[in-house]
Amino acid sequence: MQSQSKQQTKGAAQRTGRDPIVMASVASVALSWYYFYVKGDRQRGIFVGLWPPTLLAFASYFRQAELQTMLERGGASGVVTRVQEMLEQQQ
């Protein structure tokens, strides 16, 4: 059982790493370092560096809203079933 849990965790981490929002956040950090250190434009580097937390916050909000919608649709009796379905859809 523990091995299956580890595999699921590893799979979720791999899918998250390929998420477009995560990739955009990583690119934004790289771009901010470029502006800040290479170009010497500190103000623009800081501005661009503020994008990743904003992008990740929006992504988190939308995922939570999707989960809440799924839970509301299933009612109290179908909560576990809906969560399992959602996890299977993401795999």
N, C-alpha and C positions, 0 to 999 in steps of 0.2 A: 504494500500500500504506500509506503514511504517513497519507494522508487517511482511509482506512478505520479505522486505529488511533485517530486523533483522534476520529472519530465514535463509536467504541466506548467510548472513555474518557469522552467527553461524555455519552453515554447512561447509562453506569454512574454517573456523578456525579449525573445527574438522578434516577435511580432511588433512589440512596442518600439524596438530599435528601427524598424522599417516604416513606422508611422510617418506620414508626410509632415505632420506638425513637429514631431521630434527632429526630423531632418532639417526642417526650416529653422528650428531653434538652434541647432548645432551650426548651421550655416550663418545664422545671425551673429552668433558668438565669434565665429571666425572673421566675419566681416567687421565686427566692432573692434577686434584686436588689430586688424589691418588698418583701419582708420586711425585708431588710437596710437599704435606704435610705429607703423611703417610710414603712413602719411603725415603723422604728427597732428592730425585734426582731432584733438581730444574731445571737443564738444560733440562732434558727429559720432565719434566712437562711443561715447557714453549714451547718446541718443539711440543708436542702433543696439547697444548692449541692453537696453530696456525692453526690447522686443521679445526675447525668449520667455521671460516669466509671463508676459501678457498672452502670448500665443498658447503657452501651456495651460494657463488659467482658463482661457476660452475653451480649449479642448476638454479639459476636466469638467467644466460646467456642462457642456453638451453631452458628454458621456453620462454624467450623473442624471441629467434630464431624461435621457433615453432609458436609463435603468429605472427611474421613477415611473415613467410611462408604462414600462413593461410590468412593473410590480402592481400598479393600479389596475391594469387590464386584467391581471390574473386574480385579483382579490387576495384575501388572506390565506385561503386554502391552496392557491396555486403559486405562492411565492417561491418556494423551493424549485418547483418545476420550471417556472419562468427563468429563474436565475441559471438553472442548468441548461436550458435551451439557449440562453444568451451566450453562455460560455461555449457551447458546442458550435454556435454560429461563428464565433470569433476564431475557432480553430481551423 
